[in-house]
Amino acid sequence: MSAPSRDRHITEKGKMILEQEAHAIHLIAERLDESFSKAVELLSSCQGKIIISGMGKSGIIAQKIAATMSSTGSTALFLHPADAAHGDLGIVGHDDVVICLSKSGTTEELNFIIPAIRQIGAMIIAMTGNQRSFLALNADIALDIGIEKEACPYDLAPTTSTTAMLAMGDALAISLMQQKKFTQRDFALTHPKGSLGRRLTVKVADIMAKGNAVPFVVESASVTDLILEMTSKRYGVSAVVNSEGALSGIFTDGDLRRLVQSGREFLNLNAGSVMTANPKTVNTGTMAKECLDLLETYRITQLVVCDDEQRPVGMVHIHDLITLGL
């Protein structure tokens, strides 16, 4: 077989496997019934933890489902069934819900701990392809993830079955998230390192320049003093305040260029006569992402941060926001 023919053959095999797994998920979706809604309601009303357990490949899927639930508003963790039988079952409380994953429903390590979980008083959700198995019959709710065959040509290696478990786990996690009205801002709190987390948790107060780093002069200051203040700080701009310290306007390097180009004699003027009045401002509680949106909308590079009395207390530059990865 030539190399191009071999490549096409391998690619076609890959497509068949993906289509087989997609078909299995489609069939599971068609069989979904009220057991699913009951499972979501049970998880939503859980006063304790959501504990997810499985052996082997099912255990790896269980870990992923626990991670997804944890990041979307539910306290969830993985429990290895073999470790559970040797003391780790102590983490299970009577207010918890335990989700057990097993293709056959006959996993020895998992079924061994089922009676103990029932005695503790925790509720059990089974995720299995055998609705007549010990696991399914001893669960409060059983979700059917039965498949026709594995993608493995020998129908042995867990492939389609673990894909089905993963998909069902995602369906549970996202439905649970929506049931709890979990928002983008809630998501950001569990992902502070990610770009979304930075957008929704970082405020102006966290990144603004403050104190002596904020350039400003009073209205009566000379243009010379205004230019010195503007150029001595890194923002290429200076705020202008009135006698009470409230923001009156702003003077930028663009304003300076326009003054020079006008041919006017301006060095004998005061700051109040050359400033731009009513500049765009934000307060310390403004989110960093809102700042970036303002800067991009009005095509400006910095914003003055004011307090409740409209006194300048900080300065934010677009580079500070870009550096955050927003």
Secondary structure as GFF3:
##gff-version 3
##sequence-region A 1 326
A	DSSP	alpha_helix	3	31	.	.	.	ID=ss1
A	DSSP	alpha_helix	34	44	.	.	.	ID=ss2
A	DSSP	beta_strand	50	54	.	.	.	ID=ss3
A	DSSP	alpha_helix	57	71	.	.	.	ID=ss4
A	DSSP	beta_strand	76	78	.	.	.	ID=ss5
A	DSSP	alpha_helix	81	84	.	.	.	ID=ss6
A	DSSP	three_ten_helix	88	91	.	.	.	ID=ss7
A	DSSP	beta_strand	97	102	.	.	.	ID=ss8
A	DSSP	alpha_helix	108	120	.	.	.	ID=ss9
A	DSSP	beta_strand	123	128	.	.	.	ID=ss10
A	DSSP	alpha_helix	134	137	.	.	.	ID=ss11
A	DSSP	beta_strand	141	144	.	.	.	ID=ss12
A	DSSP	alpha_helix	160	179	.	.	.	ID=ss13
A	DSSP	alpha_helix	184	190	.	.	.	ID=ss14
A	DSSP	alpha_helix	195	201	.	.	.	ID=ss15
A	DSSP	alpha_helix	204	207	.	.	.	ID=ss16
A	DSSP	three_ten_helix	211	213	.	.	.	ID=ss17
A	DSSP	beta_strand	216	218	.	.	.	ID=ss18
A	DSSP	alpha_helix	223	232	.	.	.	ID=ss19
A	DSSP	beta_strand	237	241	.	.	.	ID=ss20
A	DSSP	beta_strand	247	252	.	.	.	ID=ss21
A	DSSP	alpha_helix	253	262	.	.	.	ID=ss22
A	DSSP	alpha_helix	271	274	.	.	.	ID=ss23
A	DSSP	beta_strand	276	277	.	.	.	ID=ss24
A	DSSP	beta_strand	281	282	.	.	.	ID=ss25
A	DSSP	alpha_helix	288	298	.	.	.	ID=ss26
A	DSSP	beta_strand	302	306	.	.	.	ID=ss27
A	DSSP	beta_strand	312	317	.	.	.	ID=ss28
A	DSSP	alpha_helix	318	323	.	.	.	ID=ss29
###
